[in-house]
Amino acid sequence: MNLAEGVQVVSFGILATMLIGCALGVVLASSIVYSAFLLGGVFISIAGLYLLLNGDFVAAAQVLVYVGAVNVLILFAIMLVNKRQDFTPYPSTGIRKVLTAIVSVGLFALLSTMVLATPWAYSITPKVGDASIIVIGEHFFSDFLLPFELASVLLLMAMVGAIILARREYLPEVTPSDLPQTVLTLPERPRELVGTGSETQE
C-alpha cells in the first residue's frame, strides 16, 4: 500500500465514522434544530465520499443542493414555525418502537446483503479525457430535458409552499366560550315620529 492508498483509506474511515455518527445524531437528538444541523453533517460526509470516488460534479451538487438549499430550508422552516407542542405518550408506544426496530434491522440486512453481493470492480476502463460535468450537461439538455424541467417545476412548487407556510400569521386558537357574548338590539322609533307619520297618511 502506497501513500495515496493510505490517505484514501484513512479519509474513507473518517468520513464513514462522521456519516454514521451524524446519522445516529439525527435520529437520537432530542432537539429538532440539532437534528437539522446533524443532517447537514450527513450531507457533507456523503459529498466527501463522492470526492473519493472521483465524482467531483456529484459532490459539488451534493453540497450546493442538499447542504445549501434543502438543509437551510429545513432550518428556516423549523426556526420560523417554532411551534412548541407537548407530545403525549400513546399506550401503544412500545409496540411501535419494536416494529420500527424490526423494519430498521430488516433494511440494514437488505442493504448489507446488496453491498456484499455487488461486484464493485470496474468492468470497463473509464474515459479520462471526458469531464463528468460536460457529459452530464449534455445528457441534461438532450436526453433528459423533460425530467430535468419537471424536477425544476417541482422544486419551484416546494419553494412557494415553504414561503406560504413561513409567512402564515399566527392565529391563536379561540374557543366559543372565550368569545364575547353580545346581544344585538334595534333602536326603537320615537313615538312622535310614529304619530306624525300616521296623521300624514290620513
Rosetta silent file (secondary structure, phi, psi, omega in degrees, C-alpha in Angstrom):
SEQUENCE: MNLAEGVQVVSFGILATMLIGCALGVVLASSIVYSAFLLGGVFISIAGLYLLLNGDFVAAAQVLVYVGAVNVLILFAIMLVNKRQDFTPYPSTGIRKVLTAIVSVGLFALLSTMVLATPWAYSITPKVGDASIIVIGEHFFSDFLLPFELASVLLLMAMVGAIILARREYLPEVTPSDLPQTVLTLPERPRELVGTGSETQE
SCORE:     score description
SCORE:     0.000 S_00000001
   1 L     0.000  123.046  179.079    0.000    0.000    0.000 S_00000001
   2 L   -87.391 -175.083 -175.976    1.477    3.321   -1.081 S_00000001
   3 H   -66.906  -40.080 -178.435    0.901    6.761    0.416 S_00000001
   4 H   -63.781  -43.655  179.053   -2.056    7.664   -1.834 S_00000001
   5 H   -66.117  -37.181  177.426   -3.955    4.492   -0.982 S_00000001
   6 H   -63.963  -41.380  177.703   -3.253    5.015    2.722 S_00000001
   7 H   -64.174  -39.771  178.196   -4.622    8.556    2.586 S_00000001
   8 H   -64.266  -41.973  179.981   -7.747    7.310    0.796 S_00000001
   9 H   -65.308  -43.319  179.057   -8.325    4.579    3.379 S_00000001
  10 H   -66.072  -40.696  178.137   -7.881    6.993    6.289 S_00000001
  11 H   -64.288  -40.770  177.938  -10.135    9.584    4.626 S_00000001
  12 H   -63.513  -40.512  178.802  -12.780    6.951    3.988 S_00000001
  13 H   -64.093  -42.096  179.219  -12.646    5.851    7.630 S_00000001
  14 H   -65.043  -45.719 -178.789  -13.008    9.418    8.901 S_00000001
  15 H   -66.435  -38.584  179.319  -15.888   10.218    6.530 S_00000001
  16 H   -66.890  -41.210  177.418  -17.665    6.938    7.270 S_00000001
  17 H   -63.757  -42.774  177.768  -17.371    7.496   11.031 S_00000001
  18 H   -63.391  -39.723 -179.523  -18.631   11.060   10.641 S_00000001
  19 H   -65.062  -47.170 -178.613  -21.507    9.870    8.459 S_00000001
  20 H   -67.323  -41.232  179.276  -22.648    7.159   10.875 S_00000001
  21 H   -64.045  -43.695  178.573  -22.274    9.428   13.913 S_00000001
  22 H   -67.406  -37.001  178.441  -24.247   12.285   12.350 S_00000001
  23 H   -65.223  -40.905  175.531  -26.943    9.891   11.116 S_00000001
  24 H   -66.052  -35.824  177.091  -27.366    8.476   14.626 S_00000001
  25 H   -65.435  -35.442  177.684  -27.465   12.033   15.979 S_00000001
  26 H   -61.772  -40.086 -176.755  -30.264   12.947   13.557 S_00000001
  27 H   -80.173  -38.954 -170.923  -32.380   10.099   14.869 S_00000001
  28 H   -95.247  -11.336 -178.596  -31.469   10.234   18.555 S_00000001
  29 L   -67.437  138.346  179.991  -31.192   14.005   19.171 S_00000001
  30 L   -78.701  -26.997  179.845  -33.916   15.406   21.387 S_00000001
  31 L   -96.298  133.479 -178.646  -33.870   18.852   19.728 S_00000001
  32 H   -72.026  -25.267  176.963  -35.122   19.121   16.168 S_00000001
  33 H   -68.837  -43.485  176.234  -32.708   22.009   15.493 S_00000001
  34 H   -63.080  -37.205  177.690  -29.728   19.828   16.402 S_00000001
  35 H   -62.899  -38.888  179.071  -31.131   17.089   14.182 S_00000001
  36 H   -67.339  -39.884  177.097  -31.256   19.506   11.249 S_00000001
  37 H   -65.717  -41.175  177.947  -27.637   20.583   11.822 S_00000001
  38 H   -66.667  -30.104  174.501  -26.506   16.971   12.063 S_00000001
  39 H   -63.353  -36.581  173.415  -28.358   16.261    8.830 S_00000001
  40 H   -62.161  -37.559  174.831  -26.095   18.839    7.200 S_00000001
  41 H   -63.467  -36.202  175.934  -23.129   16.884    8.542 S_00000001
  42 H   -62.926  -44.597 -179.925  -24.516   13.744    6.899 S_00000001
  43 H   -64.013  -40.188  179.528  -24.784   15.533    3.552 S_00000001
  44 H   -66.705  -38.041  177.867  -21.226   16.879    3.817 S_00000001
  45 H   -64.042  -40.322  177.885  -19.903   13.412    4.647 S_00000001
  46 H   -65.136  -38.544  176.530  -21.641   11.970    1.593 S_00000001
  47 H   -62.213  -38.068  175.895  -20.110   14.725   -0.549 S_00000001
  48 H   -64.440  -38.001  176.207  -16.675   13.729    0.765 S_00000001
  49 H   -65.344  -35.903  176.081  -17.331   10.110   -0.194 S_00000001
  50 H   -64.319  -36.593  177.487  -18.266   11.280   -3.691 S_00000001
  51 H   -65.071  -37.627  177.244  -14.933   13.087   -3.910 S_00000001
  52 H   -65.130  -25.740  178.522  -13.114    9.874   -3.019 S_00000001
  53 L   -92.280   13.226  179.891  -14.931    8.206   -5.929 S_00000001
  54 L    63.694   27.205  175.831  -13.777   10.962   -8.336 S_00000001
  55 L  -100.330   75.658 -174.730  -17.318   12.299   -8.640 S_00000001
  56 H   -66.694  -40.827 -178.701  -16.490   15.991   -8.473 S_00000001
  57 H   -68.029  -42.196  179.981  -19.741   17.206  -10.022 S_00000001
  58 H   -64.947  -37.197  177.936  -21.920   14.984   -7.817 S_00000001
  59 H   -66.263  -42.585  178.234  -20.009   16.173   -4.729 S_00000001
  60 H   -65.349  -40.632  177.297  -20.464   19.828   -5.682 S_00000001
  61 H   -65.352  -35.833  177.332  -24.169   19.255   -6.399 S_00000001
  62 H   -61.593  -44.262 -179.233  -24.494   17.489   -3.040 S_00000001
  63 H   -70.652  -44.058 -175.972  -23.076   20.494   -1.202 S_00000001
  64 H   -70.417  -46.078 -173.529  -24.952   23.126   -3.213 S_00000001
  65 H   -81.311  -53.553 -172.206  -28.345   21.444   -3.393 S_00000001
  66 H   -80.144  -46.545 -179.423  -28.639   19.429   -0.197 S_00000001
  67 H   -77.618  -45.527 -174.490  -26.487   21.432    2.226 S_00000001
  68 H   -81.786  -18.705 -177.348  -27.014   24.886    0.727 S_00000001
  69 H  -119.197  -59.888 -173.637  -30.689   24.576   -0.190 S_00000001
  70 H   -67.317  -49.172 -177.657  -32.537   21.657    1.380 S_00000001
  71 H   -66.717  -39.256  177.104  -30.873   21.737    4.789 S_00000001
  72 H   -65.405  -38.000  177.457  -31.063   25.535    5.030 S_00000001
  73 H   -64.581  -39.310  177.175  -34.741   25.383    4.046 S_00000001
  74 H   -63.575  -43.220  179.143  -35.383   22.826    6.789 S_00000001
  75 H   -64.014  -42.916  178.263  -33.637   25.039    9.339 S_00000001
  76 H   -63.434  -41.457  179.555  -35.604   28.128    8.257 S_00000001
  77 H   -63.916  -40.747  179.546  -38.868   26.195    8.422 S_00000001
  78 H   -66.410  -44.497 -175.037  -38.062   24.911   11.917 S_00000001
  79 H   -76.328  -29.122  179.513  -36.990   28.300   13.250 S_00000001
  80 H   -79.204  -40.189  179.069  -39.825   30.278   11.646 S_00000001
  81 H   -69.828  -55.681  173.895  -42.608   27.946   12.667 S_00000001
  82 L    49.098   49.721 -179.218  -41.176   27.357   16.177 S_00000001
  83 L   -94.919  112.381  179.114  -44.293   25.570   17.350 S_00000001
  84 L   -90.638  125.041 -177.706  -43.791   24.080   20.764 S_00000001
  85 L  -138.599  130.294  177.696  -46.076   21.173   21.436 S_00000001
  86 L   -82.554  120.830 -178.424  -46.061   18.761   24.315 S_00000001
  87 L   -87.119  126.295  178.101  -46.276   15.246   22.978 S_00000001
  88 L   -91.563  131.979 -179.093  -48.448   12.932   24.997 S_00000001
  89 L   -68.863  139.708  177.718  -47.318    9.305   25.088 S_00000001
  90 L   -92.841  155.199  179.903  -49.664    6.807   23.479 S_00000001
  91 L   -63.960  -28.644 -176.585  -50.393    3.426   25.040 S_00000001
  92 L   -95.958   27.877 -178.557  -49.007    1.585   22.002 S_00000001
  93 H   -66.605  -40.590  179.911  -45.639    3.369   22.005 S_00000001
  94 H   -62.681  -40.133  178.741  -43.695    0.238   22.936 S_00000001
  95 H   -65.860  -38.546  178.674  -45.206   -1.783   20.111 S_00000001
  96 H   -65.212  -39.418  178.125  -44.358    0.963   17.615 S_00000001
  97 H   -64.573  -39.966  178.848  -40.764    1.039   18.786 S_00000001
  98 H   -64.884  -43.678  179.072  -40.471   -2.733   18.387 S_00000001
  99 H   -65.124  -39.141  177.382  -41.951   -2.601   14.876 S_00000001
 100 H   -63.727  -40.771  178.136  -39.643    0.281   13.952 S_00000001
 101 H   -64.506  -39.151  179.174  -36.627   -1.674   15.204 S_00000001
 102 H   -64.998  -44.313  179.264  -37.664   -4.736   13.174 S_00000001
 103 H   -64.875  -41.075 -179.781  -38.088   -2.693    9.990 S_00000001
 104 H   -65.184  -42.803  178.735  -34.756   -0.905   10.540 S_00000001
 105 H   -65.439  -37.779  177.843  -32.870   -4.169   11.121 S_00000001
 106 H   -64.708  -42.575  177.209  -34.504   -5.670    8.023 S_00000001
 107 H   -65.092  -38.675  178.872  -33.487   -2.710    5.867 S_00000001
 108 H   -65.137  -40.599  178.748  -29.957   -2.831    7.264 S_00000001
 109 H   -66.378  -39.344  178.971  -29.703   -6.551    6.486 S_00000001
 110 H   -65.436  -44.191  178.906  -31.044   -5.995    2.969 S_00000001
 111 H   -67.289  -38.271  178.165  -28.608   -3.173    2.235 S_00000001
 112 H   -64.499  -39.947  177.408  -25.701   -5.124    3.712 S_00000001
 113 H   -64.457  -39.635  179.017  -26.544   -8.120    1.515 S_00000001
 114 H   -66.444  -40.025  179.438  -26.715   -5.876   -1.544 S_00000001
 115 H   -64.986  -42.358 -178.646  -23.357   -4.259   -0.706 S_00000001
 116 H   -72.917  -29.055 -177.072  -21.650   -7.635   -0.224 S_00000001
 117 H   -88.790  -12.355 -177.416  -23.204   -9.197   -3.352 S_00000001
 118 L   -83.458  128.561  173.932  -22.474   -6.287   -5.712 S_00000001
 119 L   -76.508  111.136 -174.699  -19.256   -6.554   -7.754 S_00000001
 120 L   -88.618   -3.193 -179.870  -17.631   -3.179   -7.154 S_00000001
 121 L   -74.395  149.435  178.530  -14.703   -3.685   -9.545 S_00000001
 122 L   -69.810  129.845  175.998  -14.662   -1.711  -12.781 S_00000001
 123 L   -85.805  -28.528  177.698  -15.819   -3.801  -15.726 S_00000001
 124 L  -129.063  158.300  179.016  -14.571   -1.262  -18.264 S_00000001
 125 L   -79.691  122.606 -178.935  -11.818    1.300  -18.172 S_00000001
 126 L   -67.890  150.330  178.012  -13.300    4.778  -17.549 S_00000001
 127 L   -78.546  125.574 -177.647  -12.559    7.542  -20.015 S_00000001
 128 L   -87.147  -28.750 -173.326  -10.136   10.023  -18.535 S_00000001
 129 L   -72.264  -35.143 -176.457  -10.370   12.667  -21.220 S_00000001
 130 L   -82.239  127.299  176.669  -14.092   13.470  -20.899 S_00000001
 131 L   -77.512  141.677 -177.123  -15.024   15.662  -17.959 S_00000001
 132 H   -66.116  -32.699 -178.798  -18.015   14.445  -15.987 S_00000001
 133 H   -65.839  -40.469 -179.677  -19.598   17.907  -15.907 S_00000001
 134 H   -66.138  -42.869 -179.228  -19.600   18.159  -19.708 S_00000001
 135 H   -65.869  -43.673  179.497  -21.106   14.691  -20.139 S_00000001
 136 H   -65.636  -40.577  178.018  -23.810   15.302  -17.514 S_00000001
 137 H   -63.009  -39.692  177.175  -24.662   18.682  -19.036 S_00000001
 138 H   -63.843  -41.057  178.621  -25.035   17.149  -22.495 S_00000001
 139 H   -69.741  -35.591 -179.937  -27.369   14.467  -21.148 S_00000001
 140 H   -62.484  -42.075 -173.956  -29.374   17.004  -19.135 S_00000001
 141 L  -100.466   14.496  175.399  -30.144   19.188  -22.139 S_00000001
 142 L  -130.736  -67.572 -174.951  -30.602   16.428  -24.708 S_00000001
 143 L   -82.870  -35.005 -174.090  -31.804   13.053  -23.438 S_00000001
 144 L  -116.033   38.747 -178.473  -33.195   14.062  -20.024 S_00000001
 145 H   -69.509  -44.748 -178.252  -34.528   17.545  -20.769 S_00000001
 146 H   -64.866  -48.351  175.693  -38.162   16.802  -19.821 S_00000001
 147 H   -61.867  -33.373  178.876  -37.384   15.166  -16.435 S_00000001
 148 H   -64.969  -43.085  178.915  -34.946   17.988  -15.683 S_00000001
 149 H   -69.695  -37.557  177.644  -37.611   20.645  -16.314 S_00000001
 150 H   -64.659  -37.950  176.854  -40.230   18.697  -14.347 S_00000001
 151 H   -65.195  -38.019  178.369  -37.840   18.492  -11.404 S_00000001
 152 H   -66.837  -38.368  176.736  -37.272   22.258  -11.561 S_00000001
 153 H   -65.755  -39.758  178.167  -41.056   22.884  -11.561 S_00000001
 154 H   -63.666  -41.859  176.823  -41.446   20.541   -8.589 S_00000001
 155 H   -65.591  -36.303  176.961  -38.735   22.381   -6.669 S_00000001
 156 H   -64.479  -42.000  177.543  -40.394   25.707   -7.508 S_00000001
 157 H   -63.014  -40.679  178.479  -43.718   24.439   -6.125 S_00000001
 158 H   -64.724  -38.142  179.527  -41.980   23.261   -2.950 S_00000001
 159 H   -67.617  -41.588  178.223  -40.296   26.658   -2.529 S_00000001
 160 H   -64.767  -41.332  177.454  -43.581   28.544   -2.976 S_00000001
 161 H   -63.214  -39.348  178.121  -45.284   26.257   -0.463 S_00000001
 162 H   -65.595  -38.279  178.289  -42.471   26.788    2.045 S_00000001
 163 H   -65.991  -40.822  179.437  -42.753   30.581    1.644 S_00000001
 164 H   -64.634  -42.155  178.636  -46.531   30.450    2.192 S_00000001
 165 H   -66.566  -36.271 -178.501  -46.106   28.328    5.310 S_00000001
 166 H   -73.030  -31.593 -177.573  -43.376   30.594    6.651 S_00000001
 167 L   -91.244    4.864  179.429  -45.369   33.817    6.095 S_00000001
 168 L   -68.085  131.325 -179.296  -48.545   32.469    7.683 S_00000001
 169 L   -74.690  149.182  179.419  -49.685   34.686   10.510 S_00000001
 170 L   -77.539  119.015  179.579  -50.069   33.224   13.939 S_00000001
 171 L  -111.512  112.868 -179.452  -53.752   32.796   14.710 S_00000001
 172 L   -68.888  148.889  178.877  -54.481   31.874   18.343 S_00000001
 173 L   -77.831  119.949 -178.005  -56.996   29.180   18.963 S_00000001
 174 L  -113.912  122.790  177.944  -60.181   30.780   20.248 S_00000001
 175 L   -85.925  157.473  179.462  -62.862   28.636   21.762 S_00000001
 176 H   -60.199  -27.791  179.856  -66.536   29.644   21.587 S_00000001
 177 H   -70.468  -24.595  179.829  -66.560   30.219   25.349 S_00000001
 178 H   -80.355  -16.205 -178.552  -63.855   32.903   25.006 S_00000001
 179 L   -73.560  139.934  179.157  -65.859   34.953   22.509 S_00000001
 180 L   -69.627  135.430  179.933  -67.752   37.903   23.992 S_00000001
 181 L   -87.652  110.421  179.956  -71.494   37.365   24.098 S_00000001
 182 L  -115.328  140.837  178.494  -73.151   40.399   22.513 S_00000001
 183 L  -109.817  121.031 -179.730  -76.881   40.932   22.054 S_00000001
 184 L   -87.785  125.675  178.821  -77.891   42.948   19.023 S_00000001
 185 L  -125.407  142.504  177.388  -80.928   45.222   19.595 S_00000001
 186 L   -89.543  137.213  178.820  -82.625   47.538   17.155 S_00000001
 187 L   -67.976  140.493  179.282  -83.263   51.114   18.319 S_00000001
 188 L   -77.635  147.132  177.347  -86.909   51.962   18.867 S_00000001
 189 L   -77.490  140.480  177.767  -88.545   54.656   16.760 S_00000001
 190 L   -61.035  147.083 -177.331  -89.616   57.778   18.612 S_00000001
 191 H   -71.186  -28.489  179.392  -93.360   57.930   19.289 S_00000001
 192 H   -63.894  -41.224 -179.216  -93.616   61.445   17.913 S_00000001
 193 H   -68.599  -34.197  178.741  -92.423   60.296   14.514 S_00000001
 194 H   -66.496  -42.896  179.730  -94.809   57.389   14.551 S_00000001
 195 H   -66.883  -37.224  179.918  -97.748   59.654   15.312 S_00000001
 196 H   -66.331  -38.468 -179.746  -96.740   62.166   12.668 S_00000001
 197 H   -67.253  -35.967  179.492  -96.487   59.528   10.034 S_00000001
 198 H   -71.049  -35.064 -179.703  -99.968   58.207   10.743 S_00000001
 199 H   -70.166  -36.087 -179.450 -101.519   61.688   10.567 S_00000001
 200 H   -68.696  -32.429  179.874  -99.905   62.460    7.231 S_00000001
 201 H   -68.869  -31.915  178.388 -101.228   59.276    5.747 S_00000001
 202 L   -71.148    0.000    0.000 -104.777   60.252    6.704 S_00000001
